[in-house]
Amino acid sequence: MTTLNASTRRNFLTLLGLSAVSVSCGTAATGASSGKDQTKTLRYQGWAGQVTLPELAEDLGYLKDVRLKWVGNTTSGPQDIQSAATGQIDFGGAFNGAVVKLAANEAPIKAVISYYGSDKDAYNGYYVLGDSPIHSARDLIGKKVGMNTLGAHAEALLDIYLERGGLSPGQVGKVEPLVVPPVNTEQSLRQRQIEVAVLGGILHDKALAKGGIRPLFTDYELLGAFSAGTYVMTDRFLQQNPDTARTFVTAVGRAIEWSRSTPRKEVVARMTDIVKKRGRNEEVAPLKYWRSYGVAETAGRIKGEELQLWIDWLTERGDIKKSQVNLPELYTNEFNAHGGDGAGVPSAASSDSSSPSSSSSPSKSGS
């Protein structure tokens, strides 16, 4: 694990955009392609032991003739969207602050759909041991906070908590965020290698079920229900493959709504079957703790204020200048034909064999 002081933390955040600058010219937009020239295979990175929304959408049959090609796993949203910006994969997802940061550094990317968030059932918690003396933001001074990556969701919410707790910038700099692989975070807390563990999703619920830990705070308590991260594609990809992009985004939106309207037990069963079928030697037991993707808006449609929040945060920190980001150019709902004004919303009686009404048994969520 690596400890970063305040200066190093700031420098890390600037790294998010460095690769974007180098590739912005190479991915300049071109004219839209005809349907026959558009790719039907989307390269992506997954998350170990989890089912992403595109994977769920594919299993439900919503991607139609578009196919996913898994190229490996990631444990970091910033890494995922950088890979998308450089053309190593065709879409990537990250915390909206990381998306803003990358765009501010001239990466030719656009957010196309929200894929995770926080609500009463799905949220990131900042946990301490049951006997920990930590009860407030001030108690975190000099303490170690383990999270999956820096410059993203976990660090942003930590900063907000510390600022609301009345800590000065100097005191905030004495709180030590550490990069800890998600699968090791709970263990690091229980072994007292860190004082606070940031846990979300399945890992969060699994840790709570064991007992012996308590929440210091959650992002849901801080901000209420909100969509926190988006999938991005490059401007070039969107212009060359508009039909494929529309199929992908709409399918992910349908998968979000399927997960909301389908009994939780059935969703978990389907996810479990997906993980077993893909043969990546993953543990399926934690999937039983899944409860929600936490996406706030219908079908993952993006609201400008969800991104503006992080433009303001990064500007206040001095990480970007507000003039570096043009909000209307940062995101689009153009490719989402499910939800919103109702355009293109599939009927409940959809004829595909994987519609919610006909998928009563497992046959494939996001992070």
C-alpha positions as semicolon CSV with decimal commas, in nm:
position;residue;x (nm);y (nm);z (nm)
1;M;0,000;0,000;0,000
2;T;0,121;0,353;-0,076
3;T;0,065;0,657;0,145
4;L;0,025;0,992;-0,031
5;N;0,057;1,333;0,128
6;A;-0,158;1,629;0,021
7;S;0,084;1,744;-0,250
8;T;0,122;1,397;-0,394
9;R;-0,256;1,350;-0,390
10;R;-0,298;1,669;-0,594
11;N;-0,032;1,555;-0,841
12;F;-0,206;1,219;-0,880
13;L;-0,528;1,389;-0,977
14;T;-0,352;1,572;-1,258
15;L;-0,229;1,243;-1,401
16;L;-0,582;1,149;-1,501
17;G;-0,561;1,373;-1,804
18;L;-0,204;1,338;-1,921
19;S;-0,264;1,046;-2,155
20;A;-0,573;1,218;-2,289
21;V;-0,375;1,514;-2,418
22;S;-0,144;1,284;-2,610
23;V;-0,428;1,102;-2,785
24;S;-0,672;1,386;-2,854
25;C;-0,535;1,455;-3,199
26;G;-0,520;1,087;-3,291
27;T;-0,887;1,041;-3,212
28;A;-1,026;1,343;-3,390
29;A;-1,384;1,303;-3,497
30;T;-1,464;1,200;-3,850
31;G;-1,787;1,169;-4,038
32;A;-2,044;0,914;-3,934
33;S;-2,011;0,573;-4,095
34;S;-2,278;0,391;-4,284
35;G;-2,445;0,106;-4,101
36;K;-2,252;-0,165;-4,280
37;D;-1,918;-0,019;-4,173
38;Q;-1,999;0,007;-3,802
39;T;-1,833;-0,226;-3,555
40;K;-2,053;-0,483;-3,389
41;T;-1,797;-0,585;-3,127
42;L;-1,731;-0,373;-2,818
43;R;-1,410;-0,429;-2,623
44;Y;-1,437;-0,368;-2,251
45;Q;-1,289;-0,435;-1,907
46;G;-1,488;-0,612;-1,638
47;W;-1,478;-0,632;-1,261
48;A;-1,382;-0,955;-1,088
49;G;-1,675;-1,131;-0,924
50;Q;-1,926;-0,874;-1,048
51;V;-2,172;-0,846;-1,335
52;T;-2,162;-0,513;-1,514
53;L;-2,471;-0,363;-1,672
54;P;-2,345;-0,425;-2,028
55;E;-2,285;-0,790;-1,936
56;L;-2,636;-0,812;-1,795
57;A;-2,778;-0,642;-2,104
58;E;-2,599;-0,888;-2,330
59;D;-2,733;-1,188;-2,141
60;L;-3,084;-1,045;-2,154
61;G;-3,057;-1,020;-2,532
62;Y;-3,085;-0,640;-2,534
63;L;-2,761;-0,589;-2,731
64;K;-2,914;-0,767;-3,031
65;D;-2,636;-0,815;-3,290
66;V;-2,373;-0,624;-3,089
67;R;-2,127;-0,840;-2,896
68;L;-1,903;-0,769;-2,599
69;K;-1,537;-0,871;-2,599
70;W;-1,384;-0,894;-2,251
71;V;-1,014;-0,796;-2,254
72;G;-0,947;-0,820;-1,879
73;N;-1,053;-0,674;-1,546
74;T;-0,996;-0,334;-1,391
75;T;-1,008;-0,216;-1,030
76;S;-1,005;0,155;-1,116
77;G;-1,257;0,377;-1,292
78;P;-0,991;0,634;-1,397
79;Q;-0,785;0,357;-1,557
80;D;-1,095;0,226;-1,734
81;I;-1,188;0,557;-1,897
82;Q;-0,828;0,633;-1,988
83;S;-0,822;0,300;-2,172
84;A;-1,136;0,409;-2,356
85;A;-0,985;0,748;-2,442
86;T;-0,673;0,587;-2,586
87;G;-0,871;0,336;-2,792
88;Q;-0,765;0,024;-2,601
89;I;-1,131;-0,045;-2,527
90;D;-1,452;0,093;-2,677
91;F;-1,624;0,209;-2,359
92;G;-1,520;0,262;-2,003
93;G;-1,687;0,372;-1,683
94;A;-1,580;0,589;-1,393
95;F;-1,685;0,828;-1,121
96;N;-1,815;1,149;-1,278
97;G;-1,537;1,357;-1,124
98;A;-1,281;1,142;-1,306
99;V;-1,478;1,186;-1,629
100;V;-1,474;1,563;-1,582
101;K;-1,101;1,558;-1,508
102;L;-1,021;1,359;-1,820
103;A;-1,238;1,583;-2,039
104;A;-1,075;1,893;-1,890
105;N;-0,743;1,764;-2,020
106;E;-0,879;1,758;-2,376
107;A;-0,969;1,392;-2,398
108;P;-1,219;1,352;-2,686
109;I;-1,474;1,163;-2,477
110;K;-1,841;1,196;-2,403
111;A;-2,049;1,048;-2,121
112;V;-2,341;0,851;-2,268
113;I;-2,522;0,683;-1,975
114;S;-2,508;0,660;-1,596
115;Y;-2,426;0,313;-1,469
116;Y;-2,390;0,333;-1,092
117;G;-2,489;0,555;-0,805
118;S;-2,595;0,568;-0,444
119;D;-2,936;0,505;-0,296
120;K;-3,075;0,349;0,020
121;D;-2,980;0,001;-0,101
122;A;-2,650;0,066;-0,279
123;Y;-2,392;0,306;-0,142
124;N;-2,029;0,342;-0,051
125;G;-1,963;0,334;0,321
126;Y;-1,659;0,446;0,517
127;Y;-1,623;0,181;0,785
128;V;-1,424;0,150;1,104
129;L;-1,390;-0,138;1,347
130;G;-1,657;-0,169;1,609
131;D;-1,416;-0,067;1,888
132;S;-1,254;0,217;1,692
133;P;-1,219;0,554;1,868
134;I;-1,300;0,729;1,539
135;H;-1,640;0,900;1,549
136;S;-1,597;1,225;1,357
137;A;-1,407;1,391;1,075
138;R;-1,158;1,539;1,320
139;D;-1,076;1,190;1,449
140;L;-0,943;1,104;1,102
141;I;-0,642;1,336;1,127
142;G;-0,333;1,118;1,097
143;K;-0,539;0,811;1,011
144;K;-0,525;0,583;0,706
145;V;-0,826;0,542;0,476
146;G;-0,816;0,246;0,233
147;M;-0,986;0,286;-0,106
148;N;-0,963;0,130;-0,451
149;T;-0,807;0,429;-0,626
150;L;-0,726;0,795;-0,573
151;G;-0,873;1,090;-0,756
152;A;-1,211;0,923;-0,790
153;H;-1,540;0,866;-0,606
154;A;-1,395;0,750;-0,273
155;E;-1,148;1,035;-0,232
156;A;-1,399;1,295;-0,348
157;L;-1,657;1,193;-0,088
158;L;-1,387;1,175;0,180
159;D;-1,287;1,533;0,100
160;I;-1,648;1,650;0,120
161;Y;-1,690;1,477;0,458
162;L;-1,371;1,631;0,596
163;E;-1,462;1,979;0,472
164;R;-1,812;1,956;0,619
165;G;-1,651;1,839;0,940
166;G;-1,470;2,171;0,969
167;L;-1,117;2,056;0,889
168;S;-0,876;2,310;0,743
169;P;-0,686;2,229;0,420
170;G;-0,380;2,157;0,629
171;Q;-0,571;1,912;0,848
172;V;-0,729;1,747;0,544
173;G;-0,377;1,688;0,414
174;K;-0,296;1,487;0,727
175;V;-0,562;1,229;0,649
176;E;-0,386;0,954;0,453
177;P;-0,577;0,783;0,169
178;L;-0,421;0,454;0,065
179;V;-0,471;0,252;-0,251
180;V;-0,591;-0,093;-0,147
181;P;-0,730;-0,354;-0,390
182;P;-1,106;-0,384;-0,328
183;V;-1,086;-0,754;-0,244
184;N;-0,829;-0,678;0,029
185;T;-0,985;-0,368;0,184
186;E;-1,200;-0,544;0,443
187;Q;-0,910;-0,767;0,549
188;S;-0,679;-0,467;0,580
189;L;-0,927;-0,301;0,814
190;R;-0,975;-0,608;1,029
191;Q;-0,598;-0,655;1,053
192;R;-0,568;-0,288;1,158
193;Q;-0,342;-0,196;0,866
194;I;-0,583;0,091;0,798
195;E;-0,826;0,271;1,027
196;V;-1,104;0,326;0,771
197;A;-1,215;0,106;0,481
198;V;-1,418;0,234;0,189
199;L;-1,654;-0,046;0,091
200;G;-1,925;-0,053;-0,171
201;G;-2,153;-0,294;-0,349
202;I;-2,121;-0,663;-0,282
203;L;-1,799;-0,623;-0,081
204;H;-1,974;-0,379;0,148
205;D;-2,269;-0,607;0,217
206;K;-2,047;-0,911;0,266
207;A;-1,834;-0,725;0,522
208;L;-2,140;-0,602;0,711
209;A;-2,278;-0,956;0,729
210;K;-1,964;-1,065;0,916
211;G;-2,013;-0,796;1,178
212;G;-1,751;-0,620;1,385
213;I;-1,752;-0,299;1,181
214;R;-1,964;0,015;1,186
215;P;-2,016;0,302;0,943
216;L;-1,850;0,636;1,004
217;F;-2,052;0,784;0,716
218;T;-2,188;0,693;0,372
219;D;-2,204;0,886;0,046
220;Y;-2,583;0,844;0,053
221;E;-2,592;1,025;0,388
222;L;-2,379;1,305;0,246
223;L;-2,550;1,365;-0,086
224;G;-2,873;1,166;-0,091
225;A;-2,963;0,948;-0,390
226;F;-2,756;1,033;-0,697
227;S;-2,602;0,878;-1,007
228;A;-2,228;0,883;-0,951
229;G;-2,061;0,740;-1,261
230;T;-2,104;0,725;-1,635
231;Y;-1,988;0,516;-1,927
232;V;-1,792;0,715;-2,183
233;M;-1,708;0,666;-2,549
234;T;-1,480;0,873;-2,770
235;D;-1,626;1,132;-3,003
236;R;-1,469;0,944;-3,290
237;F;-1,635;0,616;-3,193
238;L;-1,975;0,784;-3,161
239;Q;-1,948;0,948;-3,502
240;Q;-1,821;0,636;-3,676
241;N;-2,057;0,393;-3,498
242;P;-2,378;0,580;-3,409
243;D;-2,610;0,282;-3,451
244;T;-2,387;0,055;-3,244
245;A;-2,362;0,322;-2,976
246;R;-2,740;0,361;-2,970
247;T;-2,788;-0,013;-2,939
248;F;-2,535;-0,028;-2,654
249;V;-2,666;0,270;-2,456
250;T;-3,030;0,175;-2,497
251;A;-2,953;-0,184;-2,395
252;V;-2,776;-0,069;-2,078
253;G;-3,075;0,155;-1,999
254;R;-3,310;-0,140;-2,043
255;A;-3,089;-0,353;-1,817
256;I;-3,107;-0,085;-1,546
257;E;-3,486;-0,088;-1,559
258;W;-3,497;-0,469;-1,572
259;S;-3,291;-0,483;-1,253
260;R;-3,535;-0,242;-1,085
261;S;-3,854;-0,418;-1,189
262;T;-3,740;-0,778;-1,146
263;P;-3,749;-0,949;-0,804
264;R;-3,407;-0,921;-0,641
265;K;-3,379;-1,297;-0,598
266;E;-3,419;-1,345;-0,973
267;V;-3,162;-1,076;-1,055
268;V;-2,909;-1,239;-0,821
269;A;-2,977;-1,580;-0,972
270;R;-2,921;-1,449;-1,323
271;M;-2,598;-1,275;-1,221
272;T;-2,474;-1,591;-1,057
273;D;-2,542;-1,788;-1,371
274;I;-2,359;-1,528;-1,581
275;V;-2,047;-1,544;-1,363
276;K;-2,048;-1,924;-1,371
277;K;-2,087;-1,936;-1,749
278;R;-1,804;-1,699;-1,830
279;G;-1,547;-1,925;-1,663
280;R;-1,311;-1,670;-1,508
281;N;-1,257;-1,865;-1,186
282;E;-1,455;-1,617;-0,976
283;E;-1,634;-1,657;-0,645
284;V;-2,011;-1,632;-0,683
285;A;-2,115;-1,636;-0,315
286;P;-2,083;-1,256;-0,269
287;L;-2,341;-1,197;-0,544
288;K;-2,618;-1,287;-0,299
289;Y;-2,560;-0,950;-0,132
290;W;-2,642;-0,746;-0,444
291;R;-2,931;-0,504;-0,394
292;S;-2,921;-0,223;-0,650
293;Y;-2,706;-0,046;-0,908
294;G;-2,806;0,281;-0,743
295;V;-2,871;0,468;-1,069
296;A;-3,099;0,761;-0,991
297;E;-3,258;0,847;-1,326
298;T;-3,481;0,634;-1,547
299;A;-3,271;0,415;-1,779
300;G;-2,955;0,591;-1,669
301;R;-3,026;0,917;-1,846
302;I;-2,767;1,176;-1,746
303;K;-2,855;1,499;-1,569
304;G;-2,621;1,793;-1,615
305;E;-2,612;1,873;-1,243
306;E;-2,462;1,529;-1,173
307;L;-2,154;1,638;-1,365
308;Q;-2,165;2,005;-1,265
309;L;-2,124;1,903;-0,900
310;W;-1,781;1,762;-0,977
311;I;-1,682;2,045;-1,212
312;D;-1,737;2,276;-0,915
313;W;-1,550;2,043;-0,676
314;L;-1,245;2,013;-0,899
315;T;-1,247;2,387;-0,964
316;E;-1,257;2,467;-0,594
317;R;-0,963;2,232;-0,536
318;G;-0,767;2,405;-0,808
319;D;-0,739;2,085;-1,013
320;I;-0,908;2,237;-1,318
321;K;-1,028;2,574;-1,441
322;K;-1,401;2,592;-1,498
323;S;-1,333;2,719;-1,850
324;Q;-1,166;2,385;-1,933
325;V;-1,499;2,202;-1,938
326;N;-1,804;2,279;-2,148
327;L;-2,087;2,095;-1,973
328;P;-2,317;2,059;-2,278
329;E;-2,033;1,894;-2,470
330;L;-1,941;1,663;-2,184
331;Y;-2,244;1,434;-2,205
332;T;-2,533;1,331;-2,425
333;N;-2,859;1,138;-2,392
334;E;-2,893;1,126;-2,771
335;F;-2,811;0,755;-2,790
336;N;-3,047;0,651;-2,510
337;A;-3,376;0,547;-2,668
338;H;-3,509;0,403;-2,341
339;G;-3,665;0,634;-2,085
340;G;-3,674;1,012;-2,062
341;D;-3,940;1,139;-2,300
342;G;-4,043;0,783;-2,378
343;A;-3,893;0,771;-2,725
344;G;-3,800;0,422;-2,818
345;V;-3,906;0,266;-2,490
346;P;-3,960;-0,107;-2,547
347;S;-4,303;-0,227;-2,446
348;A;-4,354;-0,473;-2,165
349;A;-4,461;-0,722;-2,427
350;S;-4,126;-0,704;-2,607
351;S;-4,096;-0,998;-2,839
352;D;-3,735;-1,086;-2,754
353;S;-3,703;-1,402;-2,550
354;S;-3,510;-1,229;-2,275
355;S;-3,768;-0,966;-2,183
356;P;-3,830;-0,936;-1,808
357;S;-4,163;-1,113;-1,837
358;S;-4,009;-1,419;-1,995
359;S;-3,678;-1,453;-1,811
360;S;-3,787;-1,626;-1,494
361;S;-3,475;-1,838;-1,469
362;P;-3,105;-1,747;-1,477
363;S;-2,948;-1,765;-1,819
364;K;-2,624;-1,204;-1,712
365;S;-2,433;-0,472;-1,330
366;G;-2,212;-0,227;-1,298
367;S;-1,950;-0,095;-1,067
